[in-house]
Amino acid sequence: MTIKIKTPTELQAMRIAGKLAADVLEMIAPHIVPGANTGELNQIMHNFMVNEQGTIPATLNYHGFPASCCISVNHVVCHGIPDFKKSLKNGDIVNIDVTVIKNGYHGDTSRMFEVGDVKPFAHRLCQVAHECLWLGIAQVKPDATLWDVANAIQTHAEHNNFSVVREYCGHGIGAEFHEEPQILHYATPELKDIVLKPGMVFTIEPMINLGKSGVKLLGDHWTVVTRDRKLSAQWEHTLTVTPTGYEIFTLRTGEQPVLPNIE
């Protein structure tokens, strides 16, 4: 496995791409309301990326994916395809996952939105998934390992009686959309062998399920859903390892770490 160490020039390009990806999620936020059509939301984001930012939507035609973002509603874990026949309803939870390409480099980020008034258990799932992301990020520093990241995420999810999806994970990123290493969100012994070094760039994007961890791929060969049809939530940032810790490229305006109160 070859893990690319980014140069200062590459890191600066990724800062720019990451900020632009974050801007897409900020732009679309006011549109996430009951009755919003996911196909139309995709079109709004596509137009913003192409016409306003001058970025390339990385997902569009990536291995045949038909849209400029992924919109995953309720029990859809990831890779949900926007659909002009699908509208958001009051009480839905939805993940929007955006990756832009700017000057040859990728910025990849996602967040949950709560549509109207959601049930307390759905809000709690979104909250704990968000905390899992930040607990994973907090482990990132030189000489830590990917086991540290995964263990923090898995421990917090399972402490709250949720489960971690195993089939899909984060990834290295740069000039390529998906690079080494894979960033698992559950702890396995081999992760202790992957030591973090300054200049590594990757995504952390835990998928946390309300029920069991099992998932299945639908017939469109993209949409991943929970096997038990219970809710799933995911948040994602792109970050680099620095000499003293980490730097997140995809922070949204005013965003702060969301860490649980440890009892």
Contacts in CASP RR format, 6 or more apart in sequence:
PFRMAT RR
TARGET T0000
AUTHOR 0000-0000-0000
METHOD contacts of the structure
MODEL  1
MTIKIKTPTELQAMRIAGKLAADVLEMIAPHIVPGANTGELNQIMHNFMV
NEQGTIPATLNYHGFPASCCISVNHVVCHGIPDFKKSLKNGDIVNIDVTV
IKNGYHGDTSRMFEVGDVKPFAHRLCQVAHECLWLGIAQVKPDATLWDVA
NAIQTHAEHNNFSVVREYCGHGIGAEFHEEPQILHYATPELKDIVLKPGM
VFTIEPMINLGKSGVKLLGDHWTVVTRDRKLSAQWEHTLTVTPTGYEIFT
LRTGEQPVLPNIE
1 180 0 8 1.000
1 181 0 8 1.000
2 180 0 8 1.000
3 172 0 8 1.000
3 179 0 8 1.000
3 180 0 8 1.000
3 181 0 8 1.000
3 194 0 8 1.000
3 197 0 8 1.000
3 200 0 8 1.000
4 172 0 8 1.000
4 174 0 8 1.000
4 179 0 8 1.000
4 180 0 8 1.000
4 200 0 8 1.000
4 201 0 8 1.000
5 197 0 8 1.000
5 198 0 8 1.000
5 199 0 8 1.000
5 200 0 8 1.000
6 14 0 8 1.000
6 174 0 8 1.000
6 199 0 8 1.000
6 200 0 8 1.000
6 201 0 8 1.000
6 240 0 8 1.000
10 105 0 8 1.000
10 174 0 8 1.000
10 175 0 8 1.000
11 199 0 8 1.000
11 201 0 8 1.000
11 240 0 8 1.000
13 102 0 8 1.000
13 103 0 8 1.000
13 104 0 8 1.000
13 105 0 8 1.000
14 105 0 8 1.000
14 106 0 8 1.000
14 107 0 8 1.000
14 173 0 8 1.000
14 174 0 8 1.000
14 201 0 8 1.000
14 238 0 8 1.000
14 240 0 8 1.000
14 249 0 8 1.000
15 249 0 8 1.000
16 102 0 8 1.000
16 103 0 8 1.000
16 105 0 8 1.000
17 55 0 8 1.000
17 100 0 8 1.000
17 101 0 8 1.000
17 102 0 8 1.000
17 103 0 8 1.000
17 104 0 8 1.000
17 105 0 8 1.000
17 106 0 8 1.000
17 107 0 8 1.000
17 249 0 8 1.000
18 100 0 8 1.000
18 107 0 8 1.000
18 108 0 8 1.000
18 109 0 8 1.000
18 238 0 8 1.000
18 249 0 8 1.000
18 250 0 8 1.000
19 249 0 8 1.000
19 250 0 8 1.000
19 251 0 8 1.000
20 49 0 8 1.000
20 53 0 8 1.000
20 55 0 8 1.000
20 100 0 8 1.000
20 102 0 8 1.000
20 107 0 8 1.000
21 98 0 8 1.000
21 99 0 8 1.000
21 100 0 8 1.000
21 107 0 8 1.000
21 108 0 8 1.000
21 109 0 8 1.000
21 238 0 8 1.000
21 250 0 8 1.000
22 109 0 8 1.000
22 250 0 8 1.000
22 251 0 8 1.000
22 252 0 8 1.000
22 253 0 8 1.000
23 53 0 8 1.000
24 45 0 8 1.000
24 48 0 8 1.000
24 49 0 8 1.000
24 53 0 8 1.000
24 69 0 8 1.000
24 98 0 8 1.000
24 100 0 8 1.000
25 96 0 8 1.000
25 98 0 8 1.000
25 109 0 8 1.000
25 110 0 8 1.000
25 111 0 8 1.000
25 252 0 8 1.000
26 252 0 8 1.000
26 253 0 8 1.000
27 44 0 8 1.000
27 45 0 8 1.000
27 48 0 8 1.000
28 41 0 8 1.000
28 44 0 8 1.000
28 45 0 8 1.000
28 48 0 8 1.000
28 96 0 8 1.000
29 113 0 8 1.000
31 41 0 8 1.000
31 44 0 8 1.000
32 41 0 8 1.000
32 88 0 8 1.000
32 94 0 8 1.000
32 96 0 8 1.000
32 113 0 8 1.000
32 115 0 8 1.000
33 88 0 8 1.000
33 115 0 8 1.000
33 116 0 8 1.000
34 88 0 8 1.000
34 89 0 8 1.000
34 90 0 8 1.000
34 91 0 8 1.000
34 92 0 8 1.000
34 115 0 8 1.000
34 116 0 8 1.000
35 87 0 8 1.000
35 88 0 8 1.000
35 89 0 8 1.000
36 87 0 8 1.000
36 88 0 8 1.000
36 115 0 8 1.000
37 84 0 8 1.000
37 86 0 8 1.000
37 87 0 8 1.000
37 88 0 8 1.000
38 71 0 8 1.000
38 73 0 8 1.000
38 82 0 8 1.000
38 83 0 8 1.000
38 84 0 8 1.000
38 86 0 8 1.000
38 87 0 8 1.000
38 88 0 8 1.000
39 67 0 8 1.000
39 71 0 8 1.000
39 82 0 8 1.000
39 83 0 8 1.000
39 84 0 8 1.000
39 86 0 8 1.000
40 84 0 8 1.000
41 69 0 8 1.000
41 71 0 8 1.000
41 82 0 8 1.000
41 96 0 8 1.000
42 67 0 8 1.000
42 68 0 8 1.000
42 69 0 8 1.000
42 71 0 8 1.000
42 82 0 8 1.000
45 57 0 8 1.000
45 68 0 8 1.000
45 69 0 8 1.000
45 96 0 8 1.000
45 98 0 8 1.000
46 57 0 8 1.000
46 60 0 8 1.000
46 67 0 8 1.000
46 68 0 8 1.000
46 69 0 8 1.000
49 55 0 8 1.000
49 56 0 8 1.000
49 57 0 8 1.000
49 68 0 8 1.000
49 98 0 8 1.000
49 100 0 8 1.000
50 56 0 8 1.000
50 57 0 8 1.000
53 100 0 8 1.000
53 102 0 8 1.000
54 102 0 8 1.000
55 100 0 8 1.000
55 101 0 8 1.000
55 102 0 8 1.000
56 100 0 8 1.000
56 101 0 8 1.000
56 102 0 8 1.000
57 68 0 8 1.000
57 69 0 8 1.000
57 98 0 8 1.000
57 99 0 8 1.000
57 100 0 8 1.000
57 101 0 8 1.000
58 99 0 8 1.000
58 100 0 8 1.000
58 101 0 8 1.000
58 106 0 8 1.000
58 107 0 8 1.000
58 108 0 8 1.000
58 177 0 8 1.000
59 65 0 8 1.000
59 67 0 8 1.000
59 68 0 8 1.000
59 69 0 8 1.000
59 70 0 8 1.000
59 97 0 8 1.000
59 99 0 8 1.000
60 66 0 8 1.000
60 67 0 8 1.000
60 68 0 8 1.000
62 177 0 8 1.000
65 79 0 8 1.000
65 81 0 8 1.000
65 222 0 8 1.000
66 81 0 8 1.000
67 81 0 8 1.000
67 82 0 8 1.000
69 82 0 8 1.000
69 96 0 8 1.000
69 97 0 8 1.000
69 98 0 8 1.000
70 78 0 8 1.000
70 79 0 8 1.000
70 80 0 8 1.000
70 81 0 8 1.000
70 95 0 8 1.000
70 96 0 8 1.000
70 97 0 8 1.000
70 110 0 8 1.000
71 80 0 8 1.000
71 81 0 8 1.000
71 82 0 8 1.000
71 94 0 8 1.000
71 95 0 8 1.000
71 96 0 8 1.000
71 97 0 8 1.000
72 78 0 8 1.000
72 79 0 8 1.000
72 80 0 8 1.000
72 94 0 8 1.000
72 95 0 8 1.000
72 96 0 8 1.000
72 97 0 8 1.000
72 223 0 8 1.000
72 232 0 8 1.000
72 234 0 8 1.000
73 80 0 8 1.000
73 86 0 8 1.000
73 88 0 8 1.000
73 92 0 8 1.000
73 93 0 8 1.000
73 94 0 8 1.000
74 92 0 8 1.000
74 93 0 8 1.000
74 94 0 8 1.000
74 231 0 8 1.000
74 232 0 8 1.000
75 225 0 8 1.000
75 226 0 8 1.000
75 229 0 8 1.000
75 230 0 8 1.000
75 231 0 8 1.000
75 232 0 8 1.000
76 95 0 8 1.000
76 223 0 8 1.000
76 224 0 8 1.000
76 225 0 8 1.000
76 232 0 8 1.000
77 165 0 8 1.000
77 168 0 8 1.000
77 207 0 8 1.000
77 209 0 8 1.000
77 215 0 8 1.000
77 224 0 8 1.000
77 225 0 8 1.000
77 226 0 8 1.000
77 232 0 8 1.000
77 234 0 8 1.000
78 95 0 8 1.000
78 97 0 8 1.000
78 168 0 8 1.000
78 207 0 8 1.000
78 224 0 8 1.000
78 234 0 8 1.000
79 222 0 8 1.000
79 223 0 8 1.000
79 224 0 8 1.000
80 222 0 8 1.000
80 223 0 8 1.000
80 224 0 8 1.000
81 220 0 8 1.000
81 222 0 8 1.000
81 223 0 8 1.000
88 94 0 8 1.000
88 115 0 8 1.000
89 115 0 8 1.000
90 115 0 8 1.000
90 116 0 8 1.000
90 117 0 8 1.000
91 114 0 8 1.000
91 115 0 8 1.000
91 116 0 8 1.000
91 117 0 8 1.000
91 118 0 8 1.000
91 119 0 8 1.000
91 122 0 8 1.000
92 115 0 8 1.000
92 118 0 8 1.000
93 112 0 8 1.000
93 113 0 8 1.000
93 114 0 8 1.000
93 115 0 8 1.000
93 118 0 8 1.000
93 122 0 8 1.000
93 125 0 8 1.000
93 126 0 8 1.000
93 231 0 8 1.000
93 233 0 8 1.000
94 112 0 8 1.000
94 113 0 8 1.000
94 115 0 8 1.000
95 110 0 8 1.000
95 111 0 8 1.000
95 112 0 8 1.000
95 113 0 8 1.000
95 233 0 8 1.000
95 234 0 8 1.000
95 235 0 8 1.000
96 110 0 8 1.000
96 111 0 8 1.000
96 113 0 8 1.000
97 108 0 8 1.000
97 109 0 8 1.000
97 110 0 8 1.000
97 234 0 8 1.000
97 236 0 8 1.000
98 108 0 8 1.000
98 109 0 8 1.000
98 110 0 8 1.000
99 106 0 8 1.000
99 107 0 8 1.000
99 108 0 8 1.000
99 109 0 8 1.000
99 177 0 8 1.000
100 106 0 8 1.000
100 107 0 8 1.000
101 107 0 8 1.000
104 175 0 8 1.000
105 174 0 8 1.000
105 175 0 8 1.000
106 173 0 8 1.000
106 174 0 8 1.000
106 175 0 8 1.000
106 176 0 8 1.000
106 177 0 8 1.000
106 238 0 8 1.000
107 173 0 8 1.000
107 238 0 8 1.000
107 249 0 8 1.000
107 250 0 8 1.000
108 173 0 8 1.000
108 177 0 8 1.000
108 203 0 8 1.000
108 236 0 8 1.000
108 238 0 8 1.000
108 250 0 8 1.000
109 236 0 8 1.000
109 237 0 8 1.000
109 238 0 8 1.000
109 250 0 8 1.000
110 205 0 8 1.000
110 234 0 8 1.000
110 235 0 8 1.000
110 236 0 8 1.000
111 235 0 8 1.000
111 236 0 8 1.000
111 252 0 8 1.000
112 126 0 8 1.000
112 129 0 8 1.000
112 130 0 8 1.000
112 233 0 8 1.000
112 234 0 8 1.000
112 235 0 8 1.000
114 122 0 8 1.000
114 123 0 8 1.000
114 126 0 8 1.000
118 126 0 8 1.000
121 210 0 8 1.000
121 231 0 8 1.000
122 210 0 8 1.000
122 231 0 8 1.000
124 160 0 8 1.000
125 162 0 8 1.000
125 208 0 8 1.000
125 210 0 8 1.000
125 231 0 8 1.000
125 232 0 8 1.000
125 233 0 8 1.000
126 233 0 8 1.000
127 258 0 8 1.000
128 156 0 8 1.000
128 157 0 8 1.000
128 160 0 8 1.000
128 162 0 8 1.000
128 208 0 8 1.000
128 233 0 8 1.000
128 260 0 8 1.000
129 157 0 8 1.000
129 162 0 8 1.000
129 206 0 8 1.000
129 207 0 8 1.000
129 208 0 8 1.000
129 233 0 8 1.000
129 234 0 8 1.000
129 235 0 8 1.000
130 233 0 8 1.000
130 235 0 8 1.000
130 258 0 8 1.000
131 156 0 8 1.000
131 258 0 8 1.000
131 259 0 8 1.000
131 260 0 8 1.000
132 152 0 8 1.000
132 153 0 8 1.000
132 156 0 8 1.000
132 157 0 8 1.000
132 164 0 8 1.000
132 185 0 8 1.000
132 206 0 8 1.000
132 208 0 8 1.000
132 235 0 8 1.000
133 153 0 8 1.000
133 204 0 8 1.000
133 205 0 8 1.000
133 206 0 8 1.000
133 235 0 8 1.000
133 236 0 8 1.000
133 237 0 8 1.000
133 258 0 8 1.000
134 257 0 8 1.000
134 258 0 8 1.000
134 259 0 8 1.000
135 152 0 8 1.000
135 153 0 8 1.000
135 156 0 8 1.000
135 259 0 8 1.000
135 260 0 8 1.000
136 149 0 8 1.000
136 152 0 8 1.000
136 153 0 8 1.000
136 204 0 8 1.000
136 206 0 8 1.000
137 149 0 8 1.000
137 204 0 8 1.000
137 237 0 8 1.000
137 239 0 8 1.000
137 246 0 8 1.000
137 248 0 8 1.000
137 257 0 8 1.000
138 152 0 8 1.000
138 257 0 8 1.000
138 259 0 8 1.000
139 148 0 8 1.000
139 149 0 8 1.000
139 152 0 8 1.000
140 149 0 8 1.000
140 196 0 8 1.000
140 204 0 8 1.000
140 239 0 8 1.000
140 241 0 8 1.000
140 245 0 8 1.000
140 246 0 8 1.000
141 196 0 8 1.000
141 241 0 8 1.000
141 244 0 8 1.000
141 245 0 8 1.000
141 246 0 8 1.000
142 196 0 8 1.000
142 197 0 8 1.000
142 198 0 8 1.000
142 241 0 8 1.000
142 242 0 8 1.000
142 243 0 8 1.000
142 244 0 8 1.000
142 245 0 8 1.000
143 195 0 8 1.000
143 196 0 8 1.000
144 195 0 8 1.000
144 196 0 8 1.000
145 191 0 8 1.000
145 192 0 8 1.000
145 193 0 8 1.000
145 194 0 8 1.000
145 195 0 8 1.000
145 196 0 8 1.000
146 181 0 8 1.000
146 183 0 8 1.000
146 184 0 8 1.000
146 191 0 8 1.000
146 194 0 8 1.000
146 196 0 8 1.000
147 187 0 8 1.000
147 188 0 8 1.000
147 189 0 8 1.000
147 191 0 8 1.000
147 192 0 8 1.000
147 194 0 8 1.000
149 183 0 8 1.000
149 185 0 8 1.000
149 191 0 8 1.000
149 204 0 8 1.000
150 183 0 8 1.000
150 184 0 8 1.000
150 185 0 8 1.000
150 186 0 8 1.000
150 187 0 8 1.000
150 188 0 8 1.000
150 191 0 8 1.000
151 187 0 8 1.000
153 164 0 8 1.000
153 185 0 8 1.000
153 186 0 8 1.000
153 204 0 8 1.000
153 206 0 8 1.000
154 164 0 8 1.000
154 185 0 8 1.000
154 186 0 8 1.000
154 187 0 8 1.000
156 260 0 8 1.000
157 163 0 8 1.000
157 164 0 8 1.000
157 206 0 8 1.000
157 208 0 8 1.000
158 164 0 8 1.000
162 208 0 8 1.000
162 209 0 8 1.000
162 210 0 8 1.000
162 211 0 8 1.000
163 208 0 8 1.000
163 209 0 8 1.000
163 211 0 8 1.000
163 212 0 8 1.000
163 213 0 8 1.000
163 214 0 8 1.000
164 185 0 8 1.000
164 186 0 8 1.000
164 206 0 8 1.000
164 207 0 8 1.000
164 208 0 8 1.000
164 209 0 8 1.000
164 213 0 8 1.000
165 185 0 8 1.000
165 206 0 8 1.000
165 207 0 8 1.000
165 208 0 8 1.000
165 209 0 8 1.000
165 213 0 8 1.000
165 214 0 8 1.000
165 215 0 8 1.000
165 232 0 8 1.000
166 184 0 8 1.000
166 186 0 8 1.000
166 213 0 8 1.000
166 214 0 8 1.000
167 214 0 8 1.000
167 215 0 8 1.000
167 224 0 8 1.000
168 207 0 8 1.000
168 215 0 8 1.000
168 224 0 8 1.000
169 182 0 8 1.000
169 183 0 8 1.000
169 184 0 8 1.000
169 185 0 8 1.000
169 205 0 8 1.000
170 182 0 8 1.000
170 183 0 8 1.000
170 184 0 8 1.000
170 185 0 8 1.000
170 202 0 8 1.000
170 203 0 8 1.000
170 204 0 8 1.000
170 205 0 8 1.000
170 236 0 8 1.000
171 178 0 8 1.000
171 179 0 8 1.000
171 180 0 8 1.000
171 181 0 8 1.000
171 182 0 8 1.000
171 183 0 8 1.000
171 202 0 8 1.000
171 203 0 8 1.000
172 178 0 8 1.000
172 179 0 8 1.000
172 180 0 8 1.000
172 181 0 8 1.000
172 182 0 8 1.000
172 183 0 8 1.000
172 200 0 8 1.000
172 201 0 8 1.000
172 202 0 8 1.000
172 203 0 8 1.000
173 179 0 8 1.000
173 201 0 8 1.000
173 202 0 8 1.000
173 203 0 8 1.000
173 238 0 8 1.000
174 201 0 8 1.000
179 202 0 8 1.000
181 194 0 8 1.000
181 202 0 8 1.000
183 202 0 8 1.000
183 203 0 8 1.000
183 204 0 8 1.000
183 205 0 8 1.000
184 191 0 8 1.000
185 204 0 8 1.000
185 205 0 8 1.000
185 206 0 8 1.000
185 207 0 8 1.000
196 241 0 8 1.000
197 241 0 8 1.000
198 240 0 8 1.000
198 241 0 8 1.000
198 242 0 8 1.000
198 243 0 8 1.000
199 240 0 8 1.000
199 241 0 8 1.000
199 242 0 8 1.000
200 240 0 8 1.000
200 241 0 8 1.000
201 238 0 8 1.000
201 239 0 8 1.000
201 240 0 8 1.000
201 241 0 8 1.000
201 249 0 8 1.000
202 238 0 8 1.000
202 239 0 8 1.000
203 236 0 8 1.000
203 237 0 8 1.000
203 238 0 8 1.000
203 239 0 8 1.000
204 236 0 8 1.000
204 237 0 8 1.000
204 239 0 8 1.000
205 234 0 8 1.000
205 235 0 8 1.000
205 236 0 8 1.000
205 237 0 8 1.000
206 234 0 8 1.000
206 235 0 8 1.000
207 232 0 8 1.000
207 233 0 8 1.000
207 234 0 8 1.000
208 232 0 8 1.000
208 233 0 8 1.000
208 234 0 8 1.000
209 215 0 8 1.000
209 226 0 8 1.000
209 230 0 8 1.000
209 231 0 8 1.000
209 232 0 8 1.000
210 226 0 8 1.000
210 230 0 8 1.000
210 231 0 8 1.000
210 232 0 8 1.000
211 226 0 8 1.000
211 228 0 8 1.000
211 230 0 8 1.000
211 231 0 8 1.000
212 226 0 8 1.000
212 227 0 8 1.000
212 228 0 8 1.000
212 230 0 8 1.000
214 226 0 8 1.000
214 227 0 8 1.000
214 228 0 8 1.000
215 224 0 8 1.000
215 225 0 8 1.000
215 226 0 8 1.000
215 227 0 8 1.000
216 224 0 8 1.000
216 225 0 8 1.000
216 227 0 8 1.000
217 223 0 8 1.000
217 224 0 8 1.000
218 224 0 8 1.000
218 225 0 8 1.000
226 232 0 8 1.000
236 250 0 8 1.000
237 248 0 8 1.000
237 249 0 8 1.000
237 250 0 8 1.000
237 251 0 8 1.000
238 248 0 8 1.000
238 249 0 8 1.000
238 250 0 8 1.000
239 246 0 8 1.000
239 247 0 8 1.000
239 248 0 8 1.000
239 249 0 8 1.000
239 250 0 8 1.000
240 246 0 8 1.000
240 247 0 8 1.000
240 249 0 8 1.000
END
